[in-house]
Amino acid sequence: MRGWSGPALFFLGLHEDTGESRYLDLARRAVHLDLDHFPGTARTPAPSDGSPPLPTLGAGSAGITVALAAYLRHRPEEALTDPLDALHTAPDLDFTVYSGLLTGRAGLAAALAHNRAVERDPGLAAALTSHIRDLAWHALPHEGGIATFGAQNMRLSMDLATGTAGILHALRTVTDGLPVLPLLSRPRGREDRP
């Protein structure tokens, strides 16, 4: 949402719609711009602007992982598998303050579920299980159901980015293989509508 991996996903969508390889080239350039700003270690990539490292989906290494993995599915490049492997460990955190899709635990779980390395790495599989279990820390009873705090934990939120809707989407990503970020891919098998 705040880096070049978002445009990379947009370019990948254009490639899927048009079949034009120039969009893959643009996606590669965009992902590289984000990778160049995360020269730190795999566990805590440090942005070159001096800001604190973020593992999040919306503004950190989990988002870069999603974009890079999506790019590599279209155009495998051995030179980019090392950065992807290094970034895979970023969502493996014991604690995060927020619960949401873009800024918290739900996004980390969705990124891990999207990550094929989870199938071969018991540590990442355990991290995914922990994130799903620990989403309960953020759940609050509300009007006969469950709600969560949103941005900055200042109010209840039902929105997609920071609230309950995003958590529900992340859980569906884990259980049913939905795309990590909704709205970026159209359902398969349906006719395009004008």
C-alpha positions as CSV (number, residue, x, y, z in Angstrom):
1,M,0.0,0.0,0.0
2,R,2.9,2.4,0.6
3,G,5.7,1.0,-1.5
4,W,6.4,-0.3,-5.0
5,S,5.0,-3.8,-4.3
6,G,1.5,-2.5,-4.8
7,P,2.2,-1.2,-8.3
8,A,4.0,-4.5,-8.9
9,L,0.8,-6.4,-8.2
10,F,-1.1,-4.0,-10.4
11,F,1.4,-4.6,-13.3
12,L,1.0,-8.3,-12.8
13,G,-2.7,-8.0,-13.1
14,L,-2.3,-6.0,-16.3
15,H,0.0,-8.8,-17.6
16,E,-2.7,-11.4,-16.7
17,D,-5.3,-9.4,-18.5
18,T,-3.3,-8.6,-21.6
19,G,-0.6,-11.2,-21.9
20,E,2.0,-8.4,-22.6
21,S,5.4,-9.1,-21.2
22,R,6.2,-5.4,-20.8
23,Y,4.0,-5.5,-17.7
24,L,6.1,-8.3,-16.2
25,D,9.2,-6.1,-16.8
26,L,7.5,-3.2,-15.0
27,A,6.5,-5.5,-12.1
28,R,10.1,-6.7,-11.8
29,R,11.4,-3.1,-11.7
30,A,8.7,-2.2,-9.1
31,V,9.6,-5.1,-6.8
32,H,13.3,-4.3,-7.1
33,L,12.6,-0.7,-5.9
34,D,11.1,-2.2,-2.7
35,L,13.9,-4.7,-2.3
36,D,16.5,-2.0,-2.7
37,H,14.9,-0.2,0.3
38,F,15.1,-3.2,2.5
39,P,18.9,-3.9,2.8
40,G,18.7,-5.3,6.4
41,T,18.6,-8.8,7.6
42,A,15.9,-11.3,6.6
43,R,14.3,-11.1,10.1
44,T,14.1,-7.4,10.3
45,P,14.5,-5.7,7.0
46,A,15.6,-2.1,7.6
47,P,14.2,0.6,5.2
48,S,17.0,2.7,3.9
49,D,15.2,5.9,5.0
50,G,15.9,5.1,8.6
51,S,12.4,4.4,9.6
52,P,11.7,1.3,11.8
53,P,11.5,-2.0,10.1
54,L,8.0,-3.3,9.4
55,P,7.0,-6.9,8.6
56,T,3.4,-5.9,7.7
57,L,1.4,-6.6,4.5
58,G,0.4,-3.0,3.9
59,A,3.8,-1.3,4.4
60,G,6.5,-3.9,5.0
61,S,8.2,-7.1,4.1
62,A,5.1,-9.3,4.1
63,G,3.7,-7.2,1.2
64,I,7.0,-7.4,-0.7
65,T,6.9,-11.2,-0.2
66,V,3.4,-11.4,-1.7
67,A,4.4,-9.3,-4.7
68,L,7.7,-11.1,-5.3
69,A,6.1,-14.5,-5.0
70,A,3.4,-13.5,-7.5
71,Y,6.0,-12.2,-9.9
72,L,8.1,-15.4,-9.7
73,R,5.0,-17.5,-10.5
74,H,4.9,-15.7,-13.8
75,R,8.6,-15.5,-14.5
76,P,10.8,-17.8,-12.4
77,E,14.2,-16.1,-11.8
78,E,16.8,-17.8,-9.7
79,A,18.4,-14.5,-8.8
80,L,15.2,-13.4,-7.0
81,T,14.6,-16.6,-5.0
82,D,17.2,-15.7,-2.4
83,P,15.6,-12.4,-1.5
84,L,12.2,-14.2,-1.4
85,D,13.6,-16.9,0.9
86,A,15.2,-14.2,3.1
87,L,11.9,-12.3,3.4
88,H,9.9,-15.4,4.2
89,T,10.9,-15.3,7.9
90,A,9.6,-11.7,8.4
91,P,6.0,-12.6,9.2
92,D,7.2,-15.1,11.9
93,L,6.7,-12.8,14.9
94,D,5.7,-13.8,18.4
95,F,3.9,-10.5,19.1
96,T,2.2,-7.7,17.1
97,V,0.1,-4.9,18.6
98,Y,-2.5,-4.7,15.8
99,S,-4.8,-7.4,14.4
100,G,-5.7,-6.0,10.9
101,L,-5.1,-7.2,7.4
102,L,-2.8,-4.4,6.3
103,T,-1.1,-3.5,9.6
104,G,-1.3,-6.5,11.9
105,R,-1.5,-10.2,12.7
106,A,-4.2,-11.1,10.1
107,G,-2.0,-9.8,7.2
108,L,0.9,-11.8,8.5
109,A,-1.2,-14.9,8.6
110,A,-2.5,-14.3,5.1
111,A,1.0,-13.6,3.7
112,L,2.3,-16.8,5.4
113,A,-0.7,-18.8,4.0
114,H,0.1,-17.4,0.5
115,N,3.7,-18.4,0.9
116,R,4.4,-21.8,-0.6
117,A,7.5,-22.1,1.7
118,V,5.1,-22.9,4.6
119,E,4.5,-26.3,3.1
120,R,8.2,-27.2,3.4
121,D,9.3,-25.2,6.5
122,P,7.9,-26.4,9.8
123,G,8.9,-23.1,11.5
124,L,6.8,-21.1,9.1
125,A,3.9,-23.5,9.4
126,A,4.1,-23.1,13.2
127,A,4.1,-19.4,12.8
128,L,1.0,-19.5,10.7
129,T,-0.8,-21.7,13.3
130,S,0.3,-19.2,16.0
131,H,-1.0,-16.2,14.2
132,I,-4.4,-17.8,13.6
133,R,-4.6,-18.9,17.3
134,D,-3.4,-15.5,18.6
135,L,-6.0,-13.6,16.6
136,A,-8.2,-14.5,19.7
137,W,-6.1,-12.0,21.7
138,H,-7.6,-9.2,19.6
139,A,-11.3,-10.4,19.7
140,L,-13.8,-8.5,21.7
141,P,-17.4,-9.4,22.4
142,H,-19.7,-7.0,20.6
143,E,-23.5,-7.1,20.2
144,G,-23.7,-10.9,20.4
145,G,-20.7,-11.3,18.0
146,I,-17.0,-10.5,17.9
147,A,-15.3,-7.3,16.8
148,T,-11.7,-6.0,16.9
149,F,-10.0,-2.7,17.3
150,G,-8.9,-0.9,14.2
151,A,-6.2,1.5,13.4
152,Q,-4.1,2.5,16.5
153,N,-6.4,0.3,18.7
154,M,-8.5,3.4,19.4
155,R,-12.0,2.2,18.3
156,L,-13.8,-0.9,17.1
157,S,-13.5,-1.4,13.4
158,M,-15.3,-3.5,10.9
159,D,-13.3,-2.3,7.9
160,L,-11.1,-4.4,5.5
161,A,-7.8,-2.7,6.1
162,T,-7.7,-2.6,9.9
163,G,-10.8,-4.3,11.3
164,T,-12.9,-7.4,11.5
165,A,-13.6,-7.7,7.7
166,G,-9.9,-7.9,7.0
167,I,-9.5,-10.6,9.7
168,L,-12.3,-12.6,8.2
169,H,-10.8,-12.2,4.8
170,A,-7.4,-13.4,6.1
171,L,-9.0,-16.5,7.7
172,R,-10.6,-17.3,4.4
173,T,-7.2,-16.9,2.7
174,V,-5.8,-19.4,5.1
175,T,-8.6,-21.9,4.9
176,D,-9.9,-21.5,1.3
177,G,-6.9,-20.1,-0.6
178,L,-8.5,-16.7,-1.4
179,P,-6.1,-14.0,-2.7
180,V,-4.2,-12.3,0.0
181,L,-5.5,-8.9,-1.1
182,P,-9.1,-8.9,-2.2
183,L,-10.1,-6.8,-5.2
184,L,-6.8,-7.5,-7.0
185,S,-8.0,-10.6,-8.9
186,R,-11.3,-11.4,-10.4
187,P,-13.0,-14.7,-9.8
188,R,-12.0,-17.4,-12.2
189,G,-14.6,-19.1,-14.4
190,R,-17.0,-16.2,-14.7
191,E,-17.6,-14.2,-17.8
192,D,-16.3,-10.7,-17.7
193,R,-19.0,-8.1,-17.4
194,P,-18.9,-4.6,-18.8
